[in-house]
Every structure is written in structure tokens, then in C-alpha cells.
Amino acid sequence: MEQERRVRVTLPDGSSLEVPAGTTVAELAAEIGPGLGRACVAGEVDGRLVDRRTALEADCRVRILTPRDPEALPVLRHSAAHLMAMAVKRLRPEARLAFGPPVEEGFYYDFQTDRPFREEDFEAIEEEMRRIAGEDLPYERFECDKEEARRILSSRGEELKVEHLADIPGDRVSFYRSGEFQDLCEGPHVAATGEIRAFRLLRTSAAYWKGSAENAALSRIYGTAFFHEKDLAEHLRMLEERKKRDHRRIGVETGLFSFHPEAPGQVFWHEKGATLYGILLDYFYEVHRARGYRIVRTPLVMSEELWKRSGHYDHYKDHMFFVDLEEGRFALKPMNCPGHNLLYRSEMHSYRDLPLRLTEVGLVHRNELSGVLGGLTRVRSFCIDDAHIYCTPGQLKDEIIGVMEIVYETYRDFGFPEVEVELSTRPESGSIGSEEMWERATTALREALEARGVAYVLNPGEGAFYGPKIDFHLRDSLNRRWQCGTIQVDFAMPERFDLEYVASDGSRRRPVMVHRAVFGSPERFIAVLLEHFAGKLPVWLAPVQVVVMNITDAQAEYGRTVTRRLREAGVRVEWDSRNEKVGRKIRDAVLQKVPYMLIVGGREMEEKTVSVRSRDEGDLGSFPFEEFEKRVLAEARGRGA
């Protein structure tokens, strides 16, 4: 009798066991323990996510994924995207499928349809999704060659998917089938539609096939899904809180900024907003001057040839603004780096001059599509807090560590102690420079991270076109991730611009170029701050720190004196002398998120005191003026939150 073939499975704790070849991930989980078998969502086999129906045919390392594992939720959400697409196809058979991936907080699916979806369509779609979930249809994976795939997709009228076949490498592709629905897909998925119970459709938007406005217009539906109803309810509660904290609403209500159709995608900063912007810039320049950075300015409009030389033209031309001048074709700069390279080339540099650190909060323009514009987070005109460091290869590691020190200090000061880090490597296509350059640059970033003891996640293929990068992600008070700071190592651009320095032996050598930003852009960082603090900025950041208000005209002169003395001491203060009841004045100041309100009445004027009301703590009682002045100045000097 033929002996049963067995395979050795190594588990995450290093233990191993032998099972019959063909044992599925789900069966392995059940053998390890009945509870694990019931909780199994999917598996990770030799680092690759797979369905729990996947058979184990050779020795391998396996990790069982349960709802507690972060990798399991995207599997559920990907399956929910297919569930939604199946419901849409039942309700609108003419709709054509595009892409439907899981995303950070949910999923979406794009459809080509005669009538774009609206939120009033959600009730019917969700009802159909629940009906399909009740059918408990299995998600079944099958493979075929591309010719067979083309036949399947063409027979279903899925022209976009037929077109996509040409972009998939290899000769074979995979599908997932559930009931009458099937889609070109790598997976993995949960076992059946019945496992998807806690879901909600959230919003719609316009999109384009493969992200290009030259391609077919699509209608996108966003949704989310969780393993448990309580988690969905908590997420929906969080979404409502985010609406309350929307920086666009807060910015208008507190008089920081506005947008106008005469300048789409561009910010009009009001006095208070310009003050807040200036606070960020003052902080930025203070920190960077102390660390030896040279503050520079470069032109807004530069020749098209410059952007071709840097490589930006090939990657950004569809998002650049061009203008024809007497001397030829020019572009509004989308980046600051080529201008800094010209500054570097304008002088001869010795190794003694390096590292040379140039920084510029430079205005840039991006021709973003109107459909993706969104408050301060996606605009057509904004600043980048750029810096470029030119150094020798031997200085590179220390310079990267120095940038990390600035990044962590800045985020602590602005109230973001939690920072998550990603290391992104060379893209599969479109990058410039040799493999050796990329390897040296990636090694330098990795060694700097390890030297500082920074935990990081590897993000393969997501580097900039000119070099690998470290990205810094903040966690805000609503547990959202915001990518802000970045460090990018570039050996290629110094060659393109023929940058040199004179080494100690008299030879000419290439410097290494480090691109870096801390805020990312002040505009976007202000949006993050407003939503993180719900508009209640700490005293040191608040554009107005104190409002002084009188009860009657009899205290007007004393109120003006208090206001003047605070202003002379360096406090950002306003004087509210309106002929309104003091209760109305307090309510208005609270709506404006002002940290302190000083009420001066007859007793305060007589005793030379102020009655203090805190935005965060309520009524604090009466203070001698000098005592309150010391308090607010101490808070204004303090940073962090």
C-alpha cells in the first residue's frame, strides 16, 4: 500500500508538526486546537496570505489568522467588496466591474455605469448584500490561462477587466466565484458570504479607470466591514466624531481660512489662519537654524527643461501647470529640489563645506483633478517644508539620524507622541539610478533606523522615483494615520545635475543628496492639528490666546489697559468691547476655541484683578492680573499637549 505523503509545518513559535499533504489551513488550525479552528479566518503560508481552504502540499511555515490579527480584517473587507459588487450586479446588471480593493478603514468598488451611484441607493444595495450573506455562498478560487479568462470576461461584458488582463504578468490568472458572481482576483477571501454580517456603505465618489482622467469615468462606492457589530458601531461613532472635527468646518467657524470658486483648490488665509501659519513657520525656522540649516528661496517658475533633467517631468507632467514665456516653455514648480540643486551648483564646494543643509518652505503647485480636492489636505497651491542635505557618503548615516531627531522632537512638541515608520524600497518601474545606488541608499536608511532603535515596517516598491525613503506616520486622537515627514536618499540627482565637491585628496566627487520634510506641508499639517485637537489648539499654537471682555462701558478703559499690557508682554490677545451681554461674548469666544476669556467688571476694576474663564476647565475665579499674566506666558512658552 502506498505510504501517505506528509509535510512538515513550522508554526510561529518555532514548533512544528507533520500533517498529511493536502491538509488545508482550516484543518491545520483545528488540529492545533478546536478554538483556533473555529476562529481561523485565513492563513499566512511562507509569508503569503492565503484562504483557509488552501491545501498545504510541501514543507512550509504557517501562521493562522484570526479576527485578532491585523491582517485578517482586510481579508474580510475584500470579501465584503465582492459581496457589494454582487449585490450591485443583481440590482444593475448593466454595471461593469472595475477594481474593488480593501483600504485602510474599509473597502471600495468602482463601477462603470450610466447613472452614478448616490447615497440614496445604499439602502437597496445593503438589503441585497444581507440577502446574499444569508445565502452563505462559498468564495471559490479557480485558475485558468489568459485566453480562457478573456473568454469568461468577454462573455460577461466586462470590457475593463479584459483590458486589465494585459497588465497581469504570466500566463495564468485567478478568479473568485460566489454564486453567479465571479471576478478576476488574487484574494484571499473568507470562506463564504455568510461570514460577512457587520458592514455599512458610507459614501460615493467619482473615479477614473486606473486613475487617469483620459480613461473611462467610474462611480465608486465606499464601505466598511468588521467581524463584530460592536466594532462597526464604534467605527460609525468615530466617523460621526470626525465629522464634528472636520478641519474645513472648524476653519470656517473659527475664521482661519476659506475657499472661493475664483481660485479652486487654493486657500485664502484670514488673519487668524495666517497667524497660525506663521507660528508653524517660526517654529520651523527656529528648530532648523539651531541645527545649521541655511534658509533659502527659489523661483516659482522655472524652465521645462529643468524638470526633464531632474526626472520630475516624466512623473509629474500630468499634474504640472505650464506657461509659455518669451524664452520658451516654463512650469510652476511642483517640488523645490531642482532649484536647490541649482543653488548648490552656483558655488564650488569643498569637503569642509559639507554637510550643506538648505531648507525652504517653498510654494508649489499641483494640477490636481477637481474631484480629489479636499480642504487643506489636497489643494493645488501649497508649501512644502523642504530641506536638502548635500553630504559625503561617510556623513550620510549621521545626517539621516539628525533628521530623525528633528522629526521626533517636532512631533512631540505638537502633541503627537505616537509615530509609525515605514521604509520604502525601489519601485518596480520608472525609477532612475543604478541598482548599486539604490542598494547603498537603502542600506544607509536601514542602518540609521537600527542605530536609533526605530521599529519600522518594510514597504517594498514604494520608494520615490529617485531613491528609497523613510515615511513617518502620526496617530491622531481619533486613531487615524497621517503620513507627514519623509527622508529620501538620492544618489541619482547629483549625477543628473553634475554636482561635485572637492575631496581631501583634491579629487572631484559626487555628494549624496538627502530630501526631507517634517510637516510635509504646513497646510496639511494644520488640517491634522485642527482635527486632532477638535479645533482647541494648545495655548502656544492658538492664534488668539486670550479675549478680554468688559461687562459695561464703565470698565472699558480698564479692559483696554489689560489688553494692552498682555499684548506688550507678547500674548496674542483680542479686546471685545461690543455692546453685548457678557454671556454672549463668552459663548462667541468659546465657539472661536479661544483658550482664555478674561471678564472685567466693577469689582475686577477696583481690585485690579481679572475673572478668568478657561476654554477647557471652565470658570477659574478671580486672579490678580500679574498672576494670570505669568500663567498664560508659561503656557505659551510650553510645547507639547
LOZARO-32084 format. One record per residue (C-alpha): x, y, z. Coordinates in steps of 0.25 Angstrom, whole numbers, plus 5000, padded with zeros to 4 digits. Layout:
<sites>
XYZ;...
</sites>
This chain:
<sites>
500050005000;500550144996;501050215008;500350345011;501150475008;501350565019;501850705020;502550785032;501850905036;502651005045;501851105054;502151245058;502651195072;503751105065;502950975068;502650885056;501750775053;501450675042;500150665034;499650595022;500050665009;498750735004;498350775019;497650915018;497951035026;496651015033;496950875036;498250905042;497651015051;496650915056;497750805059;498550915067;497350945075;495750945073;495651085077;496751125067;496051045057;494751125059;495451255059;496251235047;495951345036;497151315027;498651275027;500051325024;500851215017;502351255015;501951405017;500851395007;499351415011;498451305006;497051255008;496751155019;496351055009;497751065003;498450925003;499850905009;500650824999;502050845003;502850875016;502551015020;502451125031;500951155034;500251255043;498751245046;498051375045;496851405054;496051535056;497051585066;498151585055;498251725047;498451645034;497051575036;496251705035;496651735020;496251595016;494851615022;494751755015;495251695002;494151595003;493151705006;493551784994;493251654985;491951644993;491551784990;491951764975;491051644974;489851724980;490151834970;490151744959;488851684963;488151814964;488851874952;489251764943;489851864933;490851914942;492251884938;493351844949;494651914951;495451904963;495051864978;496151864988;496151875003;496752005008;497152055022;495852065028;494951995019;494751965004;494252014991;493851964978;493852044965;492752024954;492552074940;491052114939;490152204932;489652264945;490652294956;490252234970;489652334980;489552304995;488052284994;488452154986;489152104999;487852045006;487551954994;488951914992;489151875007;487851805007;488351714995;489651695002;488951645014;488151555005;489351494999;490051485012;488851395017;489051305005;490451275011;491051254997;492551204997;493651284991;494351184982;495651214975;496051154962;497151184952;497251184937;498051234925;497851374920;497151324907;496151254916;496051374925;495851464913;494651374908;494051374922;494151524924;493651564909;492451474911;492051554923;492351684916;493451724926;494251804916;495051874927;495551744932;495851694919;496751814917;497351794930;497851654926;498951714918;499551774931;499651644939;500951574937;501051424934;500151334926;499151294937;498151374945;497251344957;495751374959;494851364971;493451314969;492251324979;490851284973;490651344959;491751454962;493151444958;494351534957;495751544953;496451544967;497651494975;496951484988;496951434999;495551435004;494751385015;494051245013;492651295010;491751415009;491051375022;492351415030;492051565026;491051615035;491551755041;491651845029;491151985025;491252065012;491852205014;491952295002;492152314987;493152384979;493552394964;494752324959;495452284947;495952154941;497352134946;497352274952;497552344939;496552454934;496752404920;496152274923;494652234926;493952314937;493452224948;492552224960;493252184973;492452134986;493252134999;492852035010;493451975023;493251835030;493651775043;493651645049;492751685060;491551785061;492051855073;493351895065;492551945054;491652025063;492952085070;493552115056;492252185052;492252265065;493752305062;493252355048;492252445054;493252505063;494152525051;493052605044;493052695056;494552715055;494552735040;495652835039;494852905027;493752935037;494552975048;495453065039;494253145034;493553155048;494753205055;495153295044;496453235039;496253215025;495253205013;495253154999;494653224987;494253174973;495053284967;496353204971;495953064972;496852974981;497553094987;497453145001;497053285006;497653305019;496953405028;497753485039;497553375050;497953265040;499153345035;499553355049;499553205052;500253185039;501353285044;501453215057;501753085050;502853155041;503453225053;503553085060;504153025047;505253135045;505653135060;505852985060;506652985047;507453105049;507953035062;508352915054;509152985044;508152995033;508253115023;506953175019;506853195004;505753244994;505653194979;504753244968;503353194966;503453184951;504653104944;504853044930;504252914926;505652864922;506052874937;504852774941;505252684930;506752684935;506252654949;505352544945;504152604951;503552634937;503352494934;502652464947;501852594949;501552654936;500052624937;500052704950;500852824946;500452964941;501153014929;501353154924;501953204910;502853314912;503753394902;504953304906;504153174904;503253074912;503353084927;502653014938;502153054952;502952974961;502352844967;503552824976;504752904982;505852804979;506352844965;506452994970;507352954982;508252874972;508453004964;508753074977;509852974981;510452974967;510553134968;511753114976;512953024977;512952934990;514052864998;513852745007;514052845018;512752915014;511952785015;510952755020;510252875014;508752875019;507852965010;506352985015;505253055008;503753065012;503453074997;502153104990;501852994980;500652964970;500052834966;498952824956;498052724964;496752684958;495552754964;494952624969;496052594978;496252734985;495852734999;496052855009;497552875013;497952725011;497852734996;498052864989;498652924976;499553024983;500252994996;501653005002;502652885005;503552905017;504652845009;506152835012;507252765004;508552725010;509752705002;510852625009;511952525007;511552375007;512252365021;511352465027;510052405021;509752325033;509952435043;509152535035;507952435034;507952415049;508052565051;506752585042;506052475051;506352555063;505752675057;504552595053;504252535067;504552665074;503552735065;502452635067;502552625082;502552785082;501252785074;500552675083;500852545074;501652445083;501252325074;502052315061;502052195052;503152185042;503152115028;504452085020;504052085005;504952024994;505152034979;503952034970;503851924960;503752024949;504052174946;505252194956;506552254952;507952224956;508752094957;508451974965;509751994973;509252144976;507952084981;508551984990;509552084996;508352174999;507452075005;508552015014;508852155019;507352175023;507252045029;508552055037;508152195042;506752135047;507452025054;508552115060;507452205066;506652075070;505452115062;504452005059;503952005044;503151935034;503651905021;502851955009;503451894997;503451964983;502852094989;504152184989;504252314981;504652304967;506052354971;506252284984;505752204995;505052275007;504652265021;503252315024;502752365037;501252345041;500552415052;499452355060;498352465064;497352465075;496352385066;497452275063;497652315049;498952315042;499552435035;500752425026;501552555029;503052545030;503952475020;505452455018;505952415004;507352375000;507752414986;509052374978;508452394965;508052544964;509452594968;509952524955;508852584947;509252724951;510752694951;510852734966;512252724972;513152754983;514652754985;515052634994;516252645003;517152584993;516852694983;515952604974;514552634970;513452554976;511952544976;511152584988;509952504993;508652574994;507652555005;506252605002;505452625015;504152695020;503652695035;502252755034;502052705019;501352835016;500852935026;499452935020;499252795022;499952795036;498952905040;497852815036;498352705044;498552795056;497152845055;496552705055;497452655065;497052765075;495652785070;496052925068;496452945082;497952975080;498852985091;499153125097;500553125089;499853105076;498553175078;498453295068;497753375079;498153325093;497253425101;496053505099;495753625109;494353665111;493653765119;492253755126;491853905124;492454025118;492954075131;494053965131;494453995116;495754075120;496253965130;495953855119;496753935109;497853945119;497853795122;497853765107;499053865104;499853805116;499653665111;500053705097;501253775101;501653645109;501553565096;500153505098;499253495085;498053565091;496753625086;495853735092;494353705091;493653835095;492353805087;491053855093;490653715096;490353635109;491553575115;490953435113;490853455098;492353495098;492753375105;491953285096;492553345084;493953335090;493653185093;493253165079;494553225074;495253125083;496053235090;496753175102;496553285112;495453385114;495653505124;494453575129;494553705135;493453775143;493353875154;494053785165;495153745156;495453885152;495453935167;496353815171;497253815159;496853675156;496253595145;495253485145;495753365137;494953265129;495753155123;495253085110;495652945115;495452965130;494253065132;494153175142;495553185149;495153305158;495853435161;497353455158;498253575161;498653625147;500153595149;499853455153;498953425141;500053485132;501053395138;500153275136;499853305121;501253335117;501753205124;500753125115;501053205103;502553165105;502253025107;502052925096;501452785095;500052745099;
</sites>
